[in-house]
Amino acid sequence: MKKIVKSFYDYLDERLHLEDLVHFMGKKYVPVHAHSIWYYFGGVSLFFFIVQVTTGILLLFYYKAGPDLAFESIQYIMSKVQFGWLIRSIHGWAANLFILSAVIHMFSVYFEKAYRKPRELTWISGMLMLFLGMGFGFSGYLLPWNELSFFATKVGSDIAGAVPIVGESMKILMRGGPDVTGATLSRLFGFHVALFPGIFTVVLGIHLLLIQRQGISEPMHFEHLEQKEKKTMPFFPNFLLRDLLLWLVMLNLLAILAVFFPAELGHKADAFGSAPAGIKPEWYFLFMFQSLKYLPAHIIFIEGEVLGILLFGAAFALWLIVPFWDRKSARGEKNRLITYLGIFAIMFIIVLTILGWVA
């Protein structure tokens, strides 16, 4: 068996020069310190994305986009297709866990100041993938064409439509018209399975390339140590094997969640029916949704909802370009303001999400 594996490796190496790749990976090192655990959440996010793509392709074999067929095709998948209910549940849970792990990864990079020069573009590409992941969630929410997804999409697109100047155009772009109809389903289906995955794949390729070229960032205190004082581990095979072990743990977690908390379907959407009570968006939009509910109808001469959307937009924009305005960290100095802002953001998201969940 050993001879067969070696012969196959030699065959590929002769044509693809694998030895050069192994040599390159062998020279990559990962810093080892008290916060090294946070390095693994980037790989965990990648794992959940791979699971989403795989299960999404399997669901596409049976799913039919259209107001007359979407709900029935999901019913067929869950009741007639062997393990169809499991694949749909895994797809849904992987989507939620992808957002969660990506958010954890984002905050770990933020607090470690790993966005500093020369990793500004790595931060921006990672943030773009997080925004695209949330776009995946919004576009995929309507695809079952049930009551909850129909009215949640209506509310979500109405909020987007409140953005000054471009809001109405954004709403029509998302809906494929003035109202949520079958055209909206077709439009979001195209976004979900073609446009967003294509853009995400390109950005992911750029992100991984940047990481390979620049290596994994070191904490700020490492910069003051001599090379011999820095503790590291080889990326290949040490770090990679640990990453793969964590992937297996996450696969087991996915299986447990999908089996014991399977995805539900509910009732088919009725455009002329009344919205179900207590309608809420996905959990990762909940803190924004709940914040807008607390704002008064008018603040001075601006509608409360419009002002809230503008403030969230400004906050996301500043967060996206933090490598360019956090000059202290760029010089290797400690910036407590950045740390306090990050803590405030985490507390704000957690508290508003809990309030939105129990309301």
C-alpha positions as CSV (number, residue, x, y, z in Angstrom):
1,M,0.0,0.0,0.0
2,K,2.9,2.3,0.9
3,K,4.5,1.7,-2.5
4,I,1.2,2.4,-4.3
5,V,0.8,5.8,-2.5
6,K,4.4,6.7,-3.1
7,S,4.1,5.8,-6.8
8,F,1.0,7.9,-7.1
9,Y,2.6,10.8,-5.3
10,D,5.7,10.5,-7.6
11,Y,3.4,10.5,-10.6
12,L,1.7,13.7,-9.6
13,D,4.9,15.3,-8.4
14,E,6.5,14.8,-11.8
15,R,3.7,16.6,-13.5
16,L,2.6,19.2,-10.9
17,H,5.8,19.7,-8.9
18,L,4.1,19.0,-5.6
19,E,7.5,19.0,-3.8
20,D,7.8,22.8,-4.3
21,L,4.3,23.3,-2.8
22,V,5.2,21.0,0.2
23,H,8.5,22.9,0.7
24,F,6.6,26.3,0.5
25,M,4.0,25.2,3.1
26,G,6.7,23.7,5.3
27,K,8.3,27.2,5.6
28,K,5.1,28.7,6.9
29,Y,4.8,29.1,10.6
30,V,1.9,30.0,13.0
31,P,2.6,32.1,16.1
32,V,1.9,30.3,19.4
33,H,0.6,32.5,22.2
34,A,-2.2,32.8,24.7
35,H,-4.7,33.8,22.0
36,S,-3.8,31.3,19.3
37,I,-7.2,29.6,19.6
38,W,-8.7,32.4,17.7
39,Y,-6.7,31.6,14.6
40,Y,-8.8,28.5,14.0
41,F,-12.1,30.4,13.4
42,G,-11.1,31.4,9.9
43,G,-10.7,27.8,9.0
44,V,-14.0,26.9,10.7
45,S,-15.8,29.6,8.7
46,L,-14.3,28.1,5.5
47,F,-15.6,24.6,6.6
48,F,-19.1,25.9,7.1
49,F,-19.0,27.6,3.7
50,I,-17.9,24.3,2.0
51,V,-20.8,22.5,3.8
52,Q,-23.2,25.1,2.6
53,V,-22.1,24.8,-1.0
54,T,-22.2,21.0,-0.9
55,T,-25.7,20.8,0.7
56,G,-26.9,23.6,-1.5
57,I,-25.9,21.7,-4.7
58,L,-27.8,18.6,-3.4
59,L,-30.9,20.7,-2.7
60,L,-30.8,22.2,-6.1
61,F,-31.4,18.7,-7.6
62,Y,-35.0,18.9,-6.4
63,Y,-35.7,22.5,-5.6
64,K,-37.9,24.4,-8.1
65,A,-38.0,28.2,-7.9
66,G,-41.4,29.7,-8.5
67,P,-44.4,30.7,-6.3
68,D,-46.4,27.6,-7.5
69,L,-43.6,25.1,-7.0
70,A,-41.1,26.3,-4.4
71,F,-43.0,25.4,-1.2
72,E,-44.1,22.0,-2.7
73,S,-40.6,21.2,-3.8
74,I,-39.3,21.8,-0.2
75,Q,-42.2,19.6,1.0
76,Y,-41.1,16.9,-1.4
77,I,-37.4,17.2,-0.3
78,M,-38.4,16.8,3.3
79,S,-40.9,14.0,3.0
80,K,-40.0,12.0,-0.1
81,V,-36.3,12.4,-0.8
82,Q,-34.1,10.1,1.3
83,F,-32.4,12.1,4.0
84,G,-33.7,15.3,2.3
85,W,-34.9,16.7,5.6
86,L,-31.4,16.2,7.0
87,I,-29.6,17.9,4.1
88,R,-32.0,20.9,4.4
89,S,-31.4,21.1,8.2
90,I,-27.6,20.9,7.7
91,H,-27.8,23.6,5.1
92,G,-29.7,25.9,7.4
93,W,-27.6,25.3,10.5
94,A,-24.3,25.6,8.5
95,A,-25.5,29.0,7.2
96,N,-26.1,30.2,10.8
97,L,-22.9,28.8,12.2
98,F,-21.0,30.3,9.2
99,I,-22.1,33.8,10.2
100,L,-21.4,33.1,13.9
101,S,-17.9,31.8,13.3
102,A,-17.2,34.6,10.8
103,V,-18.3,37.2,13.3
104,I,-16.0,35.6,16.0
105,H,-13.2,35.5,13.5
106,M,-13.8,39.2,12.7
107,F,-13.7,40.3,16.3
108,S,-10.6,38.3,17.1
109,V,-8.8,39.9,14.2
110,Y,-10.1,43.3,15.4
111,F,-8.9,42.9,19.0
112,E,-5.6,41.5,17.9
113,K,-5.1,44.5,15.6
114,A,-4.3,42.0,12.8
115,Y,-5.7,44.4,10.2
116,R,-2.6,46.6,10.5
117,K,-0.2,47.2,7.6
118,P,0.4,45.2,5.4
119,R,-2.9,43.3,6.0
120,E,-5.4,46.1,5.3
121,L,-6.7,44.3,2.1
122,T,-7.0,41.0,4.0
123,W,-9.3,42.7,6.5
124,I,-11.4,44.4,3.8
125,S,-11.7,41.1,1.8
126,G,-12.8,39.3,5.0
127,M,-15.4,42.0,5.8
128,L,-16.7,41.8,2.2
129,M,-17.2,38.0,2.7
130,L,-19.1,38.6,6.0
131,F,-21.4,41.0,4.2
132,L,-21.9,38.6,1.4
133,G,-22.6,35.8,3.9
134,M,-25.4,38.0,5.4
135,G,-26.6,38.5,1.8
136,F,-26.7,34.8,1.4
137,G,-28.9,34.6,4.5
138,F,-31.3,37.3,3.3
139,S,-31.6,35.9,-0.3
140,G,-32.0,32.3,0.8
141,Y,-34.7,33.1,3.4
142,L,-37.5,33.5,0.9
143,L,-36.7,30.4,-1.1
144,P,-39.0,28.0,0.9
145,W,-41.9,30.5,0.1
146,N,-43.6,30.1,3.4
147,E,-45.5,32.7,5.5
148,L,-42.6,33.6,7.7
149,S,-40.1,34.0,4.9
150,F,-42.5,36.0,2.7
151,F,-43.4,38.6,5.3
152,A,-39.8,38.8,6.7
153,T,-38.5,39.5,3.2
154,K,-41.2,42.2,2.8
155,V,-40.2,43.8,6.0
156,G,-36.5,43.6,5.2
157,S,-36.8,45.1,1.8
158,D,-39.1,47.8,3.2
159,I,-36.3,48.8,5.6
160,A,-33.8,48.8,2.7
161,G,-36.2,51.0,0.8
162,A,-36.1,53.6,3.6
163,V,-32.5,54.5,2.7
164,P,-32.4,58.0,1.3
165,I,-31.9,58.5,-2.4
166,V,-30.9,54.9,-3.4
167,G,-33.4,53.1,-1.1
168,E,-36.3,52.8,-3.6
169,S,-34.0,51.6,-6.3
170,M,-32.5,49.0,-3.9
171,K,-35.9,47.8,-3.0
172,I,-37.0,47.3,-6.6
173,L,-33.7,45.6,-7.4
174,M,-34.3,43.1,-4.6
175,R,-38.0,42.6,-5.3
176,G,-37.9,42.6,-9.0
177,G,-40.8,45.1,-8.9
178,P,-42.7,47.2,-6.4
179,D,-44.0,44.3,-4.3
180,V,-42.8,40.8,-3.1
181,T,-44.0,38.4,-5.8
182,G,-42.9,35.5,-7.8
183,A,-40.4,37.8,-9.5
184,T,-38.8,38.5,-6.1
185,L,-38.4,34.7,-5.6
186,S,-36.7,34.3,-9.0
187,R,-34.5,37.4,-8.4
188,L,-33.3,36.2,-4.9
189,F,-32.9,32.7,-6.1
190,G,-30.5,34.0,-8.8
191,F,-28.6,36.0,-6.2
192,H,-28.4,33.1,-3.8
193,V,-27.2,30.4,-6.2
194,A,-25.3,32.3,-8.8
195,L,-24.3,36.0,-8.2
196,F,-23.3,35.9,-4.5
197,P,-21.5,32.5,-4.7
198,G,-19.5,33.8,-7.8
199,I,-18.5,37.0,-6.1
200,F,-17.8,35.2,-2.8
201,T,-15.5,32.6,-4.5
202,V,-13.4,35.4,-6.1
203,V,-13.1,37.3,-2.8
204,L,-12.3,34.1,-1.0
205,G,-9.5,33.3,-3.4
206,I,-8.1,36.8,-3.0
207,H,-8.4,36.5,0.8
208,L,-6.6,33.1,1.0
209,L,-3.9,34.3,-1.4
210,L,-3.2,37.3,0.8
211,I,-3.0,35.1,3.9
212,Q,-0.5,32.8,2.1
213,R,1.6,35.7,0.9
214,Q,1.6,37.6,4.2
215,G,1.3,34.7,6.7
216,I,-0.7,34.7,9.9
217,S,-0.4,37.9,11.9
218,E,1.6,38.1,15.1
219,P,0.3,39.8,18.2
220,M,1.8,43.3,18.9
221,H,4.0,42.1,21.7
222,F,5.7,39.7,19.4
223,E,7.2,42.6,17.5
224,H,9.4,43.4,20.5
225,L,10.8,39.9,20.9
226,E,13.9,38.5,19.2
227,Q,13.3,35.8,16.6
228,K,14.6,33.0,19.0
229,E,12.1,34.1,21.7
230,K,9.1,33.8,19.5
231,K,7.2,30.5,19.9
232,T,5.8,29.1,16.6
233,M,4.5,25.9,15.0
234,P,4.7,24.8,11.4
235,F,1.6,25.5,9.4
236,F,2.1,22.1,7.6
237,P,1.3,19.6,9.0
238,N,0.9,20.8,12.7
239,F,-1.5,23.6,12.4
240,L,-3.3,22.1,9.4
241,L,-4.0,18.8,11.3
242,R,-5.4,20.7,14.2
243,D,-7.6,22.7,11.9
244,L,-8.9,19.4,10.3
245,L,-9.6,18.0,13.7
246,L,-11.7,21.0,14.6
247,W,-13.5,20.5,11.3
248,L,-14.5,17.0,12.4
249,V,-15.8,18.4,15.7
250,M,-17.8,21.0,13.8
251,L,-19.2,18.3,11.6
252,N,-20.4,16.4,14.6
253,L,-22.0,19.6,16.0
254,L,-23.8,20.2,12.7
255,A,-25.1,16.6,12.7
256,I,-26.4,16.9,16.3
257,L,-28.2,20.2,15.6
258,A,-29.7,19.0,12.3
259,V,-31.0,15.8,13.9
260,F,-32.4,17.2,17.1
261,F,-33.4,20.6,15.9
262,P,-34.5,20.0,12.2
263,A,-35.6,22.9,10.0
264,E,-39.4,23.5,9.9
265,L,-41.4,24.5,6.8
266,G,-44.6,26.1,8.2
267,H,-47.4,27.2,5.9
268,K,-47.3,28.3,2.3
269,A,-47.0,32.0,1.7
270,D,-50.2,33.9,0.9
271,A,-49.7,37.4,-0.4
272,F,-53.2,38.3,0.6
273,G,-53.0,36.8,4.0
274,S,-52.1,38.7,7.2
275,A,-48.5,38.6,8.5
276,P,-47.9,36.1,11.4
277,A,-47.6,37.6,14.8
278,G,-44.1,38.4,16.1
279,I,-42.4,38.3,12.8
280,K,-38.6,38.6,13.1
281,P,-35.5,38.5,10.8
282,E,-32.7,36.1,11.2
283,W,-30.7,36.4,14.4
284,Y,-27.8,38.2,12.8
285,F,-30.1,41.0,11.6
286,L,-32.0,41.1,14.9
287,F,-29.9,43.7,16.7
288,M,-30.5,46.2,13.9
289,F,-34.2,45.4,13.7
290,Q,-34.6,45.8,17.4
291,S,-32.6,49.1,17.4
292,L,-34.9,50.6,14.8
293,K,-37.9,49.7,16.9
294,Y,-36.7,51.8,19.8
295,L,-36.2,54.9,17.8
296,P,-39.0,57.5,17.8
297,A,-41.0,58.2,14.7
298,H,-39.2,61.5,14.1
299,I,-35.9,62.9,15.4
300,I,-35.8,66.6,14.7
301,F,-36.7,66.7,11.0
302,I,-35.6,63.1,10.1
303,E,-37.6,60.0,10.3
304,G,-36.3,57.7,13.1
305,E,-36.0,54.7,10.9
306,V,-34.1,56.6,8.2
307,L,-31.7,58.0,10.8
308,G,-31.1,54.6,12.3
309,I,-30.3,53.1,8.9
310,L,-27.9,56.0,8.2
311,L,-26.1,55.5,11.5
312,F,-25.7,51.8,10.9
313,G,-24.4,52.4,7.4
314,A,-21.9,54.9,8.8
315,A,-20.8,52.5,11.5
316,F,-20.3,49.6,9.1
317,A,-18.3,51.9,6.7
318,L,-16.0,53.0,9.6
319,W,-15.6,49.4,10.7
320,L,-14.7,48.4,7.2
321,I,-11.9,51.0,6.9
322,V,-10.6,50.7,10.5
323,P,-7.1,49.9,9.2
324,F,-6.9,53.3,7.6
325,W,-8.0,55.5,10.6
326,D,-6.5,53.5,13.5
327,R,-3.1,55.2,13.1
328,K,-1.9,54.3,16.6
329,S,-2.1,50.6,16.0
330,A,-0.5,51.0,12.6
331,R,2.5,52.4,14.5
332,G,2.6,49.5,16.9
333,E,1.1,51.5,19.8
334,K,-1.7,50.3,22.0
335,N,-5.0,52.0,21.2
336,R,-7.5,51.6,24.1
337,L,-10.2,53.5,22.2
338,I,-10.3,50.8,19.5
339,T,-10.6,48.1,22.2
340,Y,-13.4,50.0,24.0
341,L,-15.3,50.4,20.7
342,G,-15.0,46.7,20.0
343,I,-16.3,45.8,23.5
344,F,-19.2,48.3,23.1
345,A,-20.0,46.7,19.7
346,I,-20.1,43.2,21.1
347,M,-22.2,44.2,24.1
348,F,-24.6,46.2,21.9
349,I,-25.1,43.3,19.5
350,I,-25.6,40.7,22.3
351,V,-28.0,42.8,24.4
352,L,-30.1,44.0,21.4
353,T,-30.2,40.5,20.0
354,I,-31.4,39.0,23.3
355,L,-34.1,41.8,23.6
356,G,-35.2,41.2,20.1
357,W,-35.4,37.5,20.7
358,V,-37.5,37.6,23.8
359,A,-39.7,40.6,22.7
